[in-house]
Amino acid sequence: MKTEKRIESDSIGSMSVPAAAYYGVQSLRAMNNFPITGMPLNPVFITSLALIKKAAAYTNNESGVLPAEKKDAIVKACDEVINGSFRGEFIVDAIQGGAGTSANMNINEVIANRADELMGGKRGTYTFINPNDDVNKSQSTNDVVPTAGKLTALTMIVPLEAELLRLEKVLAAKSAEFSGIVKMGRTQLQDAVPMTLGQSFRAYESMIGRCRKQLENVKKELLQVNLGGTAIGSALNAPEIYEQRVVPVLARITGYPLEQAGDLFDATQNIDCFASVSSVLKVCALNLSKMCNDLRLLSSGPRAGFNEIHLPAMQNGSSIMPGKVNPVIPEVVSQVAFSVSGNDTAISMAVEAGQMELNAFEPVVFYKLFESITTLTGAVKTLTDNCITGITVNKEQCRMFVEKSVGTATALCPYIGYRKSAEIAKRALAENVPVRELVLKEHLLRESQLDSILNPEGMVHDTAAGERACCKTA
């Protein structure tokens, strides 16, 4: 069956557009020009654009440049998009040339056609509502798109923060659960000194808490928007009332404490805030991956590795080796960290590449940033639910490593000196005998002293609590 068409024109020329489409000629040109990722605009980004168009319609009406009946139709069309309608009408690729003009015109055309329809018009005729003159009134792609990017990032970060908080709480619970398990601490993958497994997990908890605080702090940069500055920050074609009121109106609609940037020229041409957000995401991802590296090592084996902890078995680990179970959840978290780090590099390059009064590379910044937030949120969720929550400990293995390690010789230093302690450690390794046995054999300390000094529980210093658990013998 042949699809009915309508003819639409723009400054480039005329083009056939599907008659039933809410998008128009400029959206269709963009779809043809940018077959890049095969990925559509992020749905939260579409909602953000619609929220901006809604705020602009209200403010344009308040400024006296948009009649009430047009305002009402545009607002209703925006609300429909905000509620999830017409998502198939957003046809432009996530990465596009033109600093986001294609995305802006896609939303302008969809809202214009729907608003025109609500007023009795026919799609593609723009009898009552025009995409540029009405929906885009007092705006430019250059203040709409970066503002939409900030709104989207703010919205998408909320579930990430919630997942990080859940992870932090689960790590805190594991820290408490493992507080009495003494294990061997390791530096450079070599035996160091004893600690508790609880202290290991408390360090992870502190790390995630720091990530959350960094994310909370960097969000403040996203609250400064350049909406009202139009093309380059001079507010050309925007009424004074609109320039002053559109951001407060958008803040009321979205619930975010948005503020108009103090220097609209700066806020239009410089998008370093997105580099700041990406950097925090990268650091968070790297921290998560480091923790997952530890978990894989601590659970390695189960016969030929550390085998100090057990990770939940989630799926078969091999198509050829029976019974093999792999640490798939920590593995996927690390893969997300690699992706987020790569995205951060792309974002950094795009932020630097802006010229003069505009950065034309916001589409790739948003594509990579939104991907980082999405994948990181999913990674934290599966790490919490499918790994951390179900971790158990091999107490006997932890104890055995402590008792066999020569790292306990470190505790002898205050009593027999570093040189003698090093000699004892070296001999213990060479002769495969306990440190304690050699110290007694050489009559370096009394047995009662060694009972205290080499007691693994006594070597654990709880720095977070500010108290020493160890007992020194006079």
ZAMARGU-4260 file (C-alpha; in steps of 0.2 Angstrom, whole numbers, plus 5000, padded with zeros to 4 digits):
<rodrens>
0) 5000/5000/5000 | 5007/5017/4995 | 5010/5029/5009 | 5001/5046/5006 | 5013/5060/5005
5) 5012/5079/5008 | 5024/5092/5001 | 5033/5103/5013 | 5046/5117/5009 | 5060/5125/5018
10) 5075/5136/5013 | 5083/5122/5004 | 5068/5117/4994 | 5053/5106/4993 | 5052/5088/4999
15) 5039/5074/5001 | 5034/5070/5019 | 5023/5056/5025 | 5005/5064/5026 | 5002/5057/5043
20) 5019/5062/5051 | 5019/5075/5065 | 5037/5079/5060 | 5041/5090/5045 | 5053/5093/5031
25) 5068/5099/5042 | 5067/5083/5053 | 5066/5072/5038 | 5081/5081/5030 | 5091/5078/5046
30) 5086/5060/5047 | 5093/5057/5029 | 5109/5068/5033 | 5114/5059/5049 | 5112/5040/5048
35) 5126/5039/5061 | 5122/5029/5077 | 5105/5022/5073 | 5100/5028/5090 | 5086/5041/5092
40) 5086/5055/5104 | 5086/5050/5122 | 5068/5050/5128 | 5072/5061/5144 | 5080/5073/5132
45) 5064/5074/5122 | 5054/5077/5138 | 5067/5091/5142 | 5064/5099/5125 | 5045/5099/5127
50) 5047/5106/5145 | 5057/5121/5138 | 5044/5124/5124 | 5031/5124/5137 | 5040/5137/5147
55) 5043/5147/5132 | 5025/5147/5127 | 5019/5153/5144 | 5033/5166/5145 | 5029/5172/5127
60) 5011/5174/5131 | 5016/5184/5147 | 5027/5195/5136 | 5013/5199/5125 | 5020/5191/5109
65) 5010/5175/5109 | 4991/5175/5109 | 4982/5165/5122 | 4974/5152/5110 | 4991/5148/5103
70) 4999/5147/5120 | 4985/5135/5125 | 4987/5124/5110 | 5006/5123/5111 | 5006/5119/5130
75) 4993/5105/5127 | 5004/5098/5113 | 5020/5099/5125 | 5010/5090/5139 | 5006/5076/5127
80) 5024/5074/5122 | 5030/5075/5141 | 5017/5061/5145 | 5025/5050/5131 | 5015/5053/5116
85) 5022/5055/5098 | 5039/5047/5103 | 5040/5038/5086 | 5039/5056/5078 | 5057/5060/5084
90) 5067/5053/5069 | 5083/5062/5070 | 5099/5053/5075 | 5107/5056/5093 | 5123/5062/5084
95) 5120/5076/5071 | 5128/5091/5064 | 5122/5108/5067 | 5124/5110/5086 | 5107/5102/5089
100) 5097/5112/5076 | 5089/5096/5070 | 5084/5090/5087 | 5077/5107/5090 | 5067/5108/5074
105) 5061/5090/5077 | 5052/5095/5093 | 5047/5112/5085 | 5038/5103/5070 | 5030/5089/5081
110) 5023/5102/5093 | 5018/5114/5079 | 5009/5100/5069 | 5000/5094/5085 | 4995/5111/5091
115) 4989/5116/5074 | 4979/5100/5073 | 4971/5105/5090 | 4966/5122/5083 | 4958/5114/5068
120) 4972/5114/5056 | 4979/5100/5045 | 4997/5092/5048 | 5010/5100/5037 | 5000/5116/5033
125) 5004/5126/5049 | 4988/5136/5047 | 4988/5142/5065 | 5004/5137/5073 | 5021/5139/5064
130) 5037/5129/5070 | 5049/5143/5069 | 5038/5158/5072 | 5027/5151/5086 | 5035/5136/5095
135) 5053/5142/5093 | 5048/5161/5097 | 5061/5170/5107 | 5072/5155/5106 | 5087/5148/5097
140) 5094/5131/5096 | 5109/5138/5105 | 5100/5141/5121 | 5087/5128/5120 | 5098/5113/5117
145) 5111/5116/5130 | 5097/5119/5143 | 5089/5103/5138 | 5105/5094/5140 | 5107/5100/5158
150) 5089/5096/5162 | 5091/5079/5155 | 5107/5076/5165 | 5099/5082/5181 | 5085/5070/5179
155) 5095/5055/5174 | 5107/5057/5188 | 5093/5055/5201 | 5092/5036/5199 | 5111/5034/5199
160) 5111/5043/5215 | 5098/5032/5222 | 5108/5016/5217 | 5124/5023/5224 | 5115/5026/5241
165) 5108/5008/5240 | 5126/5001/5237 | 5133/5012/5251 | 5121/5005/5263 | 5124/4987/5258
170) 5143/4989/5259 | 5140/4996/5277 | 5130/4981/5282 | 5143/4970/5275 | 5157/4980/5284
175) 5147/4976/5300 | 5144/4958/5296 | 5163/4955/5292 | 5170/4966/5307 | 5176/4951/5316
180) 5185/4942/5302 | 5204/4945/5302 | 5212/4943/5285 | 5229/4947/5278 | 5230/4965/5270
185) 5240/4966/5254 | 5250/4979/5245 | 5257/4976/5228 | 5248/4959/5229 | 5261/4954/5243
190) 5257/4951/5261 | 5257/4966/5271 | 5249/4967/5289 | 5233/4960/5296 | 5216/4969/5295
195) 5198/4964/5296 | 5187/4960/5281 | 5175/4973/5288 | 5188/4986/5286 | 5190/4982/5268
200) 5171/4984/5265 | 5171/5000/5275 | 5184/5007/5264 | 5172/5003/5249 | 5158/5011/5258
205) 5168/5027/5261 | 5173/5027/5243 | 5155/5026/5237 | 5150/5040/5249 | 5163/5051/5242
210) 5157/5048/5224 | 5139/5052/5229 | 5145/5069/5237 | 5155/5073/5221 | 5140/5070/5211
215) 5129/5081/5222 | 5142/5095/5221 | 5144/5094/5202 | 5125/5095/5199 | 5125/5113/5205
220) 5134/5117/5188 | 5119/5110/5179 | 5107/5122/5187 | 5115/5137/5178 | 5107/5138/5161
225) 5108/5150/5146 | 5090/5150/5141 | 5085/5167/5136 | 5101/5171/5128 | 5095/5165/5110
230) 5109/5164/5097 | 5125/5169/5106 | 5120/5176/5123 | 5114/5193/5117 | 5095/5189/5118
235) 5092/5195/5101 | 5073/5193/5096 | 5068/5189/5114 | 5057/5202/5123 | 5065/5209/5139
240) 5051/5201/5149 | 5054/5184/5141 | 5073/5185/5144 | 5070/5189/5162 | 5055/5177/5166
245) 5058/5161/5155 | 5071/5153/5167 | 5060/5156/5183 | 5045/5149/5173 | 5055/5133/5168
250) 5061/5131/5186 | 5043/5131/5192 | 5038/5119/5178 | 5052/5107/5181 | 5054/5109/5200
255) 5073/5111/5198 | 5080/5127/5206 | 5087/5134/5189 | 5095/5150/5188 | 5099/5160/5172
260) 5118/5161/5170 | 5126/5178/5175 | 5135/5179/5158 | 5125/5172/5144 | 5139/5174/5132
265) 5150/5163/5142 | 5136/5150/5146 | 5132/5149/5127 | 5149/5146/5120 | 5157/5136/5135
270) 5150/5119/5140 | 5164/5114/5152 | 5150/5110/5165 | 5147/5094/5155 | 5165/5089/5156
275) 5164/5091/5175 | 5149/5080/5176 | 5158/5067/5165 | 5174/5068/5175 | 5164/5064/5191
280) 5155/5049/5182 | 5172/5043/5176 | 5180/5044/5194 | 5165/5035/5201 | 5166/5021/5187
285) 5185/5019/5191 | 5182/5017/5209 | 5169/5004/5206 | 5180/4995/5194 | 5194/4995/5207
290) 5183/4987/5220 | 5177/4974/5208 | 5195/4970/5204 | 5197/4967/5223 | 5182/4956/5223
295) 5188/4945/5209 | 5205/4943/5217 | 5198/4939/5234 | 5186/4926/5227 | 5198/4919/5215
300) 5200/4900/5214 | 5191/4892/5222 | 5206/4880/5224 | 5220/4889/5216 | 5217/4907/5221
305) 5214/4917/5237 | 5196/4910/5240 | 5194/4922/5255 | 5176/4927/5250 | 5162/4919/5239
310) 5153/4929/5226 | 5135/4923/5222 | 5135/4911/5208 | 5125/4919/5194 | 5127/4908/5179
315) 5138/4895/5171 | 5155/4901/5168 | 5161/4890/5153 | 5154/4881/5138 | 5168/4868/5140
320) 5173/4867/5158 | 5160/4859/5169 | 5156/4867/5186 | 5166/4883/5182 | 5158/4899/5189
325) 5165/4916/5184 | 5163/4933/5193 | 5152/4940/5179 | 5145/4954/5189 | 5161/4962/5194
330) 5167/4959/5176 | 5152/4969/5168 | 5155/4983/5180 | 5173/4985/5175 | 5167/4985/5157
335) 5155/4999/5160 | 5170/5008/5168 | 5180/5006/5152 | 5165/5013/5142 | 5163/5028/5154
340) 5181/5032/5153 | 5181/5032/5134 | 5165/5042/5134 | 5174/5055/5145 | 5188/5056/5133
345) 5176/5060/5119 | 5167/5073/5129 | 5183/5081/5134 | 5188/5083/5115 | 5171/5090/5111
350) 5171/5102/5125 | 5188/5109/5119 | 5183/5109/5101 | 5170/5123/5102 | 5175/5139/5092
355) 5170/5157/5096 | 5152/5160/5102 | 5146/5142/5101 | 5151/5124/5103 | 5144/5114/5089
360) 5148/5097/5096 | 5134/5096/5110 | 5125/5081/5101 | 5140/5070/5104 | 5143/5076/5122
365) 5125/5072/5126 | 5125/5055/5118 | 5140/5050/5127 | 5135/5058/5144 | 5118/5051/5144
370) 5125/5034/5139 | 5138/5035/5154 | 5124/5039/5166 | 5113/5025/5160 | 5126/5012/5160
375) 5133/5017/5176 | 5116/5016/5185 | 5113/4999/5178 | 5130/4993/5183 | 5128/4999/5201
380) 5111/4991/5202 | 5117/4974/5197 | 5132/4975/5207 | 5122/4978/5223 | 5108/4966/5219
385) 5118/4952/5211 | 5134/4952/5220 | 5138/4963/5235 | 5122/4957/5244 | 5126/4939/5243
390) 5144/4939/5247 | 5150/4927/5260 | 5166/4924/5268 | 5178/4909/5270 | 5184/4912/5288
395) 5196/4897/5289 | 5205/4903/5273 | 5207/4920/5279 | 5213/4914/5296 | 5225/4902/5288
400) 5233/4916/5277 | 5236/4927/5292 | 5244/4913/5302 | 5256/4907/5288 | 5261/4925/5283
405) 5277/4933/5287 | 5269/4950/5287 | 5265/4948/5305 | 5284/4951/5308 | 5280/4970/5305
410) 5273/4970/5323 | 5290/4965/5330 | 5299/4981/5324 | 5295/4991/5339 | 5302/4977/5350
415) 5317/4970/5341 | 5320/4983/5327 | 5317/4983/5308 | 5333/4974/5303 | 5331/4959/5315
420) 5312/4958/5311 | 5317/4958/5292 | 5330/4944/5296 | 5316/4934/5305 | 5304/4936/5290
425) 5317/4931/5278 | 5321/4915/5287 | 5303/4911/5290 | 5300/4911/5272 | 5316/4901/5268
430) 5314/4888/5281 | 5295/4887/5280 | 5293/4890/5299 | 5282/4902/5308 | 5289/4919/5313
435) 5284/4915/5331 | 5295/4899/5332 | 5310/4908/5326 | 5308/4923/5339 | 5307/4910/5353
440) 5321/4900/5346 | 5333/4915/5347 | 5326/4920/5364 | 5322/4938/5357 | 5306/4940/5367
445) 5296/4930/5380 | 5282/4919/5375 | 5269/4929/5385 | 5275/4945/5375 | 5273/4936/5358
450) 5256/4930/5363 | 5251/4948/5363 | 5262/4955/5349 | 5258/4942/5336 | 5240/4941/5341
455) 5231/4945/5324 | 5216/4953/5332 | 5228/4964/5342 | 5236/4971/5326 | 5220/4978/5319
460) 5220/4997/5322 | 5202/5003/5319 | 5207/5021/5313 | 5189/5025/5308 | 5184/5023/5326
465) 5199/5032/5332 | 5204/5018/5344 | 5217/5005/5344 | 5212/4987/5346 | 5229/4981/5348
470) 5237/4978/5365 | 5255/4983/5368 | 5266/4974/5381 | 5277/4984/5391
</rodrens>
